[in-house]
Amino acid sequence: MQNMYSFRKIDRLKSKKSFQAVYNQGRSFVDGMSIFYVLTDQDESVRLGLAVGKKLGCAVVRNHLKRMMREVFRKHKAELKNGSRIVWVARRRLVKADLKAFENTFLRLVKKAALLKEAGKND
């Protein structure tokens, strides 16, 4: 049995081609801290790609941002509707943010994108 709070390889967007598909065909949702690009399809899982540009800092800073982003996604993955591909792009204000700010940003963008499951409904 798989843990619903894990972040497995099949939950990730990795190839340039899959990122480009989300950028070109998906919708964007903007926040002061980050941007979501969302493409819905008939897939049974939610997949996440992370984009942290070199302008945000050195490799240590960028990897820290990605770890925080993955952690927030991992914690809230079970609350998301299936069949979505998300590219989460970090902005400069996330560099100095704590985990709570990452979580607030993620939840705000997920609500904007209407990706949350309805409370009484099992998917």
C-alpha positions in Angstrom: 0.0 0.0 0.0 1.4 3.4 -1.0 1.5 6.3 1.4 -0.8 9.1 0.2 1.6 11.7 1.7 4.6 10.5 -0.4 6.1 12.3 -3.4 7.0 9.5 -5.8 8.7 9.7 -9.2 5.3 9.3 -11.0 4.0 12.4 -9.2 6.7 14.6 -10.8 6.9 16.4 -14.1 10.5 16.1 -15.3 10.9 16.4 -19.0 11.1 19.7 -20.9 8.4 18.5 -23.2 5.9 17.9 -20.3 6.8 21.4 -18.8 6.2 23.0 -22.2 2.8 21.3 -22.6 1.7 22.8 -19.3 3.0 26.2 -20.2 1.5 26.3 -23.7 -1.8 24.6 -23.1 -2.5 25.2 -19.4 -3.9 28.2 -17.5 -1.8 30.4 -15.2 -2.7 31.6 -11.7 -0.5 34.4 -10.3 0.3 35.4 -6.8 2.9 37.8 -5.3 5.0 34.8 -4.2 4.7 32.4 -7.1 2.9 31.3 -10.3 0.9 28.2 -11.0 0.5 26.8 -14.5 -2.2 24.1 -14.5 -3.2 21.7 -17.2 -6.1 19.3 -16.5 -6.3 15.9 -18.3 -7.8 12.5 -17.7 -4.8 11.2 -15.8 -5.6 9.5 -12.4 -2.9 11.4 -10.4 -1.8 14.9 -9.7 1.7 15.7 -11.1 4.0 18.6 -10.0 6.9 20.3 -11.7 9.0 22.9 -10.0 10.7 25.9 -11.6 13.2 27.9 -9.7 15.3 30.2 -11.8 18.9 31.0 -11.3 18.1 34.7 -10.6 16.7 33.6 -7.2 20.1 32.5 -5.8 22.8 29.9 -5.8 22.2 26.2 -6.0 21.9 25.9 -2.2 19.1 28.5 -2.1 17.3 27.0 -5.2 17.4 23.5 -3.7 16.1 24.8 -0.4 13.2 26.4 -2.2 12.4 23.2 -4.1 12.5 21.1 -0.9 10.0 23.5 0.7 7.8 23.4 -2.3 7.8 19.6 -2.5 7.1 19.3 1.2 4.0 21.6 0.9 2.8 19.7 -2.2 3.3 16.3 -0.4 1.3 17.4 2.6 -1.7 18.6 0.5 -1.6 16.2 -2.4 -4.5 14.2 -1.0 -6.7 17.3 -1.0 -6.3 17.9 -4.7 -8.5 16.8 -7.6 -7.0 14.1 -9.7 -6.1 14.7 -13.3 -4.0 17.9 -13.0 -0.5 18.7 -14.0 0.9 21.7 -12.1 4.1 23.7 -12.7 4.9 25.8 -9.7 7.2 28.7 -10.5 8.9 30.4 -7.6 9.3 34.2 -7.4 11.9 36.2 -5.5 9.7 36.8 -2.4 9.7 33.0 -1.6 13.5 33.1 -1.0 13.0 34.6 2.5 9.7 32.9 3.3 9.1 30.2 6.0 7.2 27.0 5.5 3.9 28.6 6.6 4.2 31.2 3.8 4.9 28.4 1.3 1.8 26.6 2.5 -0.4 29.8 2.4 0.8 30.6 -1.1 0.2 27.0 -2.3 -3.3 26.9 -0.8 -4.2 30.3 -2.2 -3.2 29.3 -5.7 -4.8 25.9 -5.5 -8.1 27.6 -4.5 -7.7 30.1 -7.4 -7.2 27.2 -9.8 -10.2 25.3 -8.3 -8.1 22.2 -7.7 -9.4 21.3 -4.2 -11.7 18.3 -3.8 -15.1 19.1 -2.5 -15.5 18.3 1.2 -18.3 15.7 1.0 -17.2 14.1 -2.2 -14.8 11.1 -2.6 -12.8 11.1 -5.8 
